[in-house]
Protein backbone atom coordinates (compact mmCIF):
# COMPACT_ATOMS: atom_id res chain seq x y z
CA UNK A 1 0.00 0.00 0.00
CA UNK A 2 1.08 3.57 -0.59
CA UNK A 3 2.06 5.93 2.18
CA UNK A 4 -0.49 8.76 2.78
CA UNK A 5 2.28 11.38 3.00
CA UNK A 6 3.61 10.52 -0.48
CA UNK A 7 0.23 9.90 -2.19
CA UNK A 8 -0.26 12.66 -4.83
CA UNK A 9 -4.08 12.22 -4.91
CA UNK A 10 -4.36 12.66 -1.12
CA UNK A 11 -2.11 15.75 -1.29
CA UNK A 12 -4.26 17.16 -4.12
CA UNK A 13 -7.49 16.53 -2.17
CA UNK A 14 -6.01 18.20 0.93
CA UNK A 15 -4.86 21.22 -1.11
CA UNK A 16 -8.27 21.61 -2.80
CA UNK A 17 -10.03 21.30 0.57
CA UNK A 18 -7.86 24.05 2.07
CA UNK A 19 -8.48 26.27 -0.96
CA UNK A 20 -12.25 25.75 -0.59
CA UNK A 21 -12.13 26.68 3.09
CA UNK A 22 -10.15 29.83 2.32
CA UNK A 23 -12.46 30.84 -0.51
CA UNK A 24 -15.57 30.24 1.61
CA UNK A 25 -14.22 32.36 4.48
CA UNK A 26 -13.27 35.16 2.06
CA UNK A 27 -16.69 35.03 0.36
CA UNK A 28 -18.51 35.06 3.71
CA UNK A 29 -16.55 38.13 4.83
CA UNK A 30 -17.18 39.88 1.52
CA UNK A 31 -20.91 39.12 1.53
CA UNK A 32 -21.37 40.33 5.11
CA UNK A 33 -20.08 43.82 4.28
CA UNK A 34 -22.60 46.58 3.47
CA UNK A 35 -20.60 47.55 0.38
CA UNK A 36 -21.26 44.13 -1.14
CA UNK A 37 -25.00 44.38 -0.58
CA UNK A 38 -25.04 47.89 -2.08
CA UNK A 39 -23.13 46.66 -5.12
CA UNK A 40 -25.54 43.76 -5.58
CA UNK A 41 -28.52 46.11 -5.25
CA UNK A 42 -27.02 48.48 -7.83
CA UNK A 43 -26.33 45.60 -10.20
CA UNK A 44 -29.93 44.40 -9.80
CA UNK A 45 -31.23 47.91 -10.47
CA UNK A 46 -29.08 48.24 -13.58
CA UNK A 47 -30.29 44.86 -14.85
CA UNK A 48 -33.93 45.82 -14.25
CA UNK A 49 -33.44 49.15 -16.03
CA UNK A 50 -31.76 47.44 -18.96
CA UNK A 51 -34.60 44.92 -19.21
CA UNK A 52 -37.16 47.73 -19.19
CA UNK A 53 -35.29 49.62 -21.91
CA UNK A 54 -35.00 46.47 -23.99
CA UNK A 55 -38.74 45.90 -23.67
CA UNK A 56 -39.50 49.44 -24.79
CA UNK A 57 -37.06 49.16 -27.68
CA UNK A 58 -38.60 45.85 -28.74
CA UNK A 59 -42.09 47.34 -28.65
CA UNK A 60 -40.97 50.27 -30.84
CA UNK A 61 -39.37 47.80 -33.23
CA UNK A 62 -42.55 45.72 -33.44
CA UNK A 63 -44.61 48.85 -34.08
CA UNK A 64 -42.25 49.90 -36.86
CA UNK A 65 -42.53 46.41 -38.40
CA UNK A 66 -46.34 46.60 -38.03
CA UNK A 67 -46.40 43.55 -35.74
CA UNK A 68 -48.43 43.20 -32.53
CA UNK A 69 -46.72 43.39 -29.15
CA UNK A 70 -47.15 40.80 -26.40
CA UNK A 71 -49.74 42.96 -24.65
CA UNK A 72 -51.75 43.32 -27.83
CA UNK A 73 -51.68 39.57 -28.51
CA UNK A 74 -52.72 38.91 -24.91
CA UNK A 75 -55.59 41.38 -25.28
CA UNK A 76 -56.72 39.69 -28.48
CA UNK A 77 -56.62 36.28 -26.80
CA UNK A 78 -58.76 37.55 -23.92
CA UNK A 79 -61.28 39.09 -26.32
CA UNK A 80 -61.38 35.87 -28.35
CA UNK A 81 -62.07 33.84 -25.21
CA UNK A 82 -64.90 36.22 -24.35
CA UNK A 83 -66.42 35.84 -27.83
CA UNK A 84 -66.11 32.04 -27.63
CA UNK A 85 -67.84 32.05 -24.24
CA UNK A 86 -70.68 34.15 -25.66
CA UNK A 87 -71.04 31.80 -28.64
CA UNK A 88 -71.21 28.86 -26.24
CA UNK A 89 -73.97 30.58 -24.29
CA UNK A 90 -75.87 31.31 -27.51
CA UNK A 91 -75.56 27.66 -28.60
CA UNK A 92 -76.85 26.40 -25.29
CA UNK A 93 -79.77 28.84 -25.38
CA UNK A 94 -80.64 27.76 -28.95
CA UNK A 95 -80.55 24.08 -28.07
CA UNK A 96 -82.64 24.78 -24.98
CA UNK A 97 -85.16 26.71 -27.09
CA UNK A 98 -85.26 23.87 -29.63
CA UNK A 99 -85.84 21.33 -26.85
CA UNK A 100 -88.63 23.45 -25.40
CA UNK A 101 -90.34 23.81 -28.79
CA UNK A 102 -90.26 20.06 -29.39
CA UNK A 103 -87.99 20.12 -32.42
CA UNK A 104 -85.77 17.07 -32.39
CA UNK A 105 -82.16 17.55 -33.39
CA UNK A 106 -79.68 15.20 -34.99
CA UNK A 107 -76.30 14.35 -33.61
CA UNK A 108 -74.76 17.29 -35.51
CA UNK A 109 -77.25 19.78 -34.05
CA UNK A 110 -79.39 20.25 -37.18
CA UNK A 111 -83.16 20.09 -36.75
CA UNK A 112 -84.79 16.90 -38.05
CA UNK A 113 -88.16 16.84 -39.80
CA UNK A 114 -91.10 15.53 -37.79
CA UNK A 115 -91.90 11.83 -38.16
CA UNK A 116 -95.37 11.62 -39.70
CA UNK A 117 -95.34 8.08 -41.02
CA UNK A 118 -97.17 5.64 -38.77
CA UNK A 119 -96.44 1.93 -38.42
CA UNK A 120 -99.02 -0.42 -39.96
CA UNK A 121 -101.93 -1.37 -37.73
CA UNK A 122 -102.64 -4.98 -36.79
CA UNK A 123 -105.24 -5.30 -39.49
CA UNK A 124 -102.67 -4.45 -42.14
CA UNK A 125 -104.13 -1.02 -42.88
CA UNK A 126 -102.05 2.11 -42.66
CA UNK A 127 -103.61 5.10 -41.08
C-alpha positions as CSV (number, residue, x, y, z in Angstrom):
1,X,0.0,0.0,0.0
2,X,1.1,3.6,-0.6
3,X,2.1,5.9,2.2
4,X,-0.5,8.8,2.8
5,X,2.3,11.4,3.0
6,X,3.6,10.5,-0.5
7,X,0.2,9.9,-2.2
8,X,-0.3,12.7,-4.8
9,X,-4.1,12.2,-4.9
10,X,-4.4,12.7,-1.1
11,X,-2.1,15.7,-1.3
12,X,-4.3,17.2,-4.1
13,X,-7.5,16.5,-2.2
14,X,-6.0,18.2,0.9
15,X,-4.9,21.2,-1.1
16,X,-8.3,21.6,-2.8
17,X,-10.0,21.3,0.6
18,X,-7.9,24.0,2.1
19,X,-8.5,26.3,-1.0
20,X,-12.2,25.8,-0.6
21,X,-12.1,26.7,3.1
22,X,-10.2,29.8,2.3
23,X,-12.5,30.8,-0.5
24,X,-15.6,30.2,1.6
25,X,-14.2,32.4,4.5
26,X,-13.3,35.2,2.1
27,X,-16.7,35.0,0.4
28,X,-18.5,35.1,3.7
29,X,-16.6,38.1,4.8
30,X,-17.2,39.9,1.5
31,X,-20.9,39.1,1.5
32,X,-21.4,40.3,5.1
33,X,-20.1,43.8,4.3
34,X,-22.6,46.6,3.5
35,X,-20.6,47.6,0.4
36,X,-21.3,44.1,-1.1
37,X,-25.0,44.4,-0.6
38,X,-25.0,47.9,-2.1
39,X,-23.1,46.7,-5.1
40,X,-25.5,43.8,-5.6
41,X,-28.5,46.1,-5.3
42,X,-27.0,48.5,-7.8
43,X,-26.3,45.6,-10.2
44,X,-29.9,44.4,-9.8
45,X,-31.2,47.9,-10.5
46,X,-29.1,48.2,-13.6
47,X,-30.3,44.9,-14.8
48,X,-33.9,45.8,-14.3
49,X,-33.4,49.1,-16.0
50,X,-31.8,47.4,-19.0
51,X,-34.6,44.9,-19.2
52,X,-37.2,47.7,-19.2
53,X,-35.3,49.6,-21.9
54,X,-35.0,46.5,-24.0
55,X,-38.7,45.9,-23.7
56,X,-39.5,49.4,-24.8
57,X,-37.1,49.2,-27.7
58,X,-38.6,45.8,-28.7
59,X,-42.1,47.3,-28.7
60,X,-41.0,50.3,-30.8
61,X,-39.4,47.8,-33.2
62,X,-42.5,45.7,-33.4
63,X,-44.6,48.8,-34.1
64,X,-42.3,49.9,-36.9
65,X,-42.5,46.4,-38.4
66,X,-46.3,46.6,-38.0
67,X,-46.4,43.6,-35.7
68,X,-48.4,43.2,-32.5
69,X,-46.7,43.4,-29.2
70,X,-47.1,40.8,-26.4
71,X,-49.7,43.0,-24.6
72,X,-51.8,43.3,-27.8
73,X,-51.7,39.6,-28.5
74,X,-52.7,38.9,-24.9
75,X,-55.6,41.4,-25.3
76,X,-56.7,39.7,-28.5
77,X,-56.6,36.3,-26.8
78,X,-58.8,37.6,-23.9
79,X,-61.3,39.1,-26.3
80,X,-61.4,35.9,-28.3
81,X,-62.1,33.8,-25.2
82,X,-64.9,36.2,-24.3
83,X,-66.4,35.8,-27.8
84,X,-66.1,32.0,-27.6
85,X,-67.8,32.0,-24.2
86,X,-70.7,34.2,-25.7
87,X,-71.0,31.8,-28.6
88,X,-71.2,28.9,-26.2
89,X,-74.0,30.6,-24.3
90,X,-75.9,31.3,-27.5
91,X,-75.6,27.7,-28.6
92,X,-76.8,26.4,-25.3
93,X,-79.8,28.8,-25.4
94,X,-80.6,27.8,-28.9
95,X,-80.6,24.1,-28.1
96,X,-82.6,24.8,-25.0
97,X,-85.2,26.7,-27.1
98,X,-85.3,23.9,-29.6
99,X,-85.8,21.3,-26.9
100,X,-88.6,23.4,-25.4
101,X,-90.3,23.8,-28.8
102,X,-90.3,20.1,-29.4
103,X,-88.0,20.1,-32.4
104,X,-85.8,17.1,-32.4
105,X,-82.2,17.5,-33.4
106,X,-79.7,15.2,-35.0
107,X,-76.3,14.4,-33.6
108,X,-74.8,17.3,-35.5
109,X,-77.3,19.8,-34.0
110,X,-79.4,20.3,-37.2
111,X,-83.2,20.1,-36.8
112,X,-84.8,16.9,-38.1
113,X,-88.2,16.8,-39.8
114,X,-91.1,15.5,-37.8
115,X,-91.9,11.8,-38.2
116,X,-95.4,11.6,-39.7
117,X,-95.3,8.1,-41.0
118,X,-97.2,5.6,-38.8
119,X,-96.4,1.9,-38.4
120,X,-99.0,-0.4,-40.0
121,X,-101.9,-1.4,-37.7
122,X,-102.6,-5.0,-36.8
123,X,-105.2,-5.3,-39.5
124,X,-102.7,-4.5,-42.1
125,X,-104.1,-1.0,-42.9
126,X,-102.0,2.1,-42.7
127,X,-103.6,5.1,-41.1
